[in-house]
Amino acid sequence: MTDREQAFRQAAADAQTAVGAESVRTIAEGIAQGRSRVSMLTLRTQPGFAEAATRILDGMAVEGVPDAEASAYLRGLADGYALRADEQEVSLVWSGPSSHRVPVRSTSRVLIQLVEEARQELLLMTYSATRYLPLEEALQAAVGRGVVVDVVVETLQGAGSALTGTEPASAFARVEGARIWHWPPDRRSEPGAKAHAKLAVADRRALLTTSANFTQSGVGKNMEAGILIRGGPAPVRAAEHIQELQRTDVLRRYW
């Protein structure tokens, strides 16, 4: 492909980040089959698919990319990302005292690093949360560079007597542009169920899952353990699952 086709290539790369390799492959197949524009936009119900397909089709039209060439490029892009996603790196993440002789990565450093790495999408879930300035500043910087930031927190109502004090959501009140979500009690099928997950997903490429709440004590002082996964299907599946819970109103906007 030539430099004049940059708009199409950028749209394809953005689609890969936003909706994943399988959706890019679906768009390629639709183009190869000669489907109409309206039909193309409804090939998948996945959030963001119609927008991604629209940008690709617009890029093709503006740059004059032939259907066969566009389809082949998109298939190659999807295959390449799928192969890269199969390469997975897993490492131990730890809060609290270290053993010195056994190297582990600190929870606070990994969490901030994931936020700083994100370029498109960042998803966080935590049970308890209090203001933690390094995380707050990293999240604000992420919003500033155009990252879509979603944070899911427990509420005092949802936690019952297990949490007291200020609402966990208030820990992120100063991060302008971040979207805060919660699990409404009326959407919980079991009495006493808690929103207890603690994780972070950056661009569907890296997933931190940990026992640590996103508080200064949780990521730095307490003894907590977690796993950082880079590559493979886990980061993608985690992001897809959270977005499906948002779409079906299991998770609801707090603000």
N, C-alpha and C positions, 0 to 999 in steps of 0.2 A: 504494500500500500504506500502511496505517496504522501508527502507532507500536506497536500491539500485535503486529505481525508482525516485530518486531526479531529474535527468535530465529531465525526462518527466514532473514531477510536476512543475519544474521551467519554462519549455517551456509553459505549460498550463497557469501558472500565468502571464507570460509575454504576452501571447496572449490576455488574458483578459484585461490587461492594454492597449495594443496597438490597438486592434480592437473591444473590447467590448463583452458583454455576448452573444448577438445574433450570432455573428460570431463564438464564441467558441461552441455554440450549433449546428451550421451548420457543423462544423468540426466533432463533436460527431456523428451527424446523418450520415455523409458521411462514417465514420469509421464503424458504425453499418450496413450500407448498403453494405459494402465490395467494395466500389468504388476504382478505381485504383489511384495511386499517381497523375498521370497527371490530372485526373478528379477532384480530391480533391482540387488541387490548383486553379481551375477555378470555384469553386462553388459560389464565390462572386467576384465582381469586385472592392470591397472596397480596397483603398490603404493600403498596409501592410498585406492583408489577406493571399496572397500566401506565404509570408515570415513566418507568424505565423503558418500556416498549415505545412510548411516544417519543422520548428523546432519541432513541436509536433510529426510529423511522424518520424523524426530522433530520437527523444527521446524515442519513443516507440521501434524503432528498436534496439537502443543501449542497452536499459535496458530490452528488451524482454517482454514488457507489452502486454498481450493479447488484441485483439480487443474489446472484450466484456467488459473487465475491464476498458480499456481506455475510451471507449464510456460512460460508466456509470460514471466514474470520471469526465469527461468533462461536462456531463449534470448536475451533482451535483454542480460543480463549477459555471456553468452559472446560475443555479437557485439561488444559494446562493448570488451571486453578484447582480442578478436582484432584489431579496428581499431587500438587503441592499440599493440598489439604490432608492427603493421606500421610504426609510426613508429620509425625507428632513428637513433641518434646514435653516431658513431664518432669517437674521438679518440686521438691518439698519447700513449703513456706512455713515460717515459724515466728511466733511472738513470744517475748519473754527471754529467759536466760538461754544462752548458747552453750554448746559443749566444747567449743573451740577446735577440738580435734575432728569434729564432723561438720563440714560446711553445709549450712542451710541458708536460705534467703529470708530476710526479714519481711514480715507482713506489711509494715508501713512503707518500705521501699518499693515492694512489688506493686502495691495498690497505687501509689503515686505514679510509678512508671507506666502502668497501664493507662491511667488517665492522660498522661503526657503523650503517649503513643497514639491515642485515638485521633483519627482524622475525619471520620464520617459519623460513627455511631458509638455511643457509650451507654451501657446499661448497668446499674448498680442496684443491689437489693441488700437491705440490712434490717435487723430486728430493732435493736436500740441504736440511737445515734445522738451524739452531742457535737458541738462545734469543734472541729479539728482543723486548725488554720491551714496546714499544708495541703490537706485535701480540698478545702474550700477554695484556696487560691488556684490549685490545679484544675478544678472543675470550672471556675470562672474563665480561666485561660482557654480551656477546651471549647466552651460556648463561644468565646471571642473569635476562635479560628473556624467557626462554622460547624462544630460537632453537635449532633443532636444528642442531648443528655437526658436520660430518663432515670429517675431514682425511685425505687419502691421501698416504702418504710412501713413498719407497724404503727398503729395508733394506740393511744392510751385506752380508748374504748375497746379496741380489738384485743389488747393484751390483758384487760381486766386489771386485777391487782398486781400483776407481774411487773408492770412498769409504772413508775410514778414520776412526778416532776413535770417538765415541759414536754410537749409533743416531740417525738423524734424528728418529725418533718422540719421543725424549727432549726435544726442543725444546717439545713440547706437554704434557709430563707434569704440569705445574702447572695446566693448564686443566681444572679439575674439571667433568665432565659432557660434555666433547667426546669424540666417537667417532673412534678412530684406525683407519685401514685400511691394508692393504698388498697388493701383488701377489705372491702366493707363487711362488717359483721353479718349483714343480711345476705351476703353471697357465700357464707361459710356453711357447709352442709353439716358439720359436726360442732356441737357446743364446746366452747373452750379451745377451738382450733386457733393456732397462732401463725402469724406470718414470720417464720423463724429463719428463712433462708438468708445466707450471707454470701454474696458473690459479686463479681464484676466481669463484664464482657466488653472487650474493645474490638470494634470493627469485625466481630464474628471470627476473629483470628486468634484471640487469646482469652482464656477463661481462668479467673481466680475463684476458687471455692474454698471457704474457710470457716472455722468455728468462731472467728473474731467478729464482733460487732464493729461498726465503723465509728469508733470513739478513740480518743487518745489512749485510754487504758487497753482497749481491745486490740489495737494494732501495734501497741508498743510495750505495755507493762504486763498484761496477763499472759499466762502460758496458753497459747492457742496454736492450732495446727491447721494447715491447709495444703492445697495442691494448685500449682500453676500449670495449665495445659496450653501449649502453643501448637496450633495446627490440628488436623484431624477433625472429626465431625462434632466433637463435644461443644466447642464455642458456638458453632452454627446452630446446633440443636437448642442450646440454652437460650440464645437470642430469639429463635423462632418460637420457642415455647412461651417466653415472656410476652412477645408481641401477640401471640394468639390469645393469651389471657387478657391482654388489653383490649383486643378486638371484640372479644365476647363479653366484655364488661365484668369479668371476674376481678380484674384490677381496674380501678376507677381513678380518674384524676383527683388529686387532693387540691392542687393548684397548677 
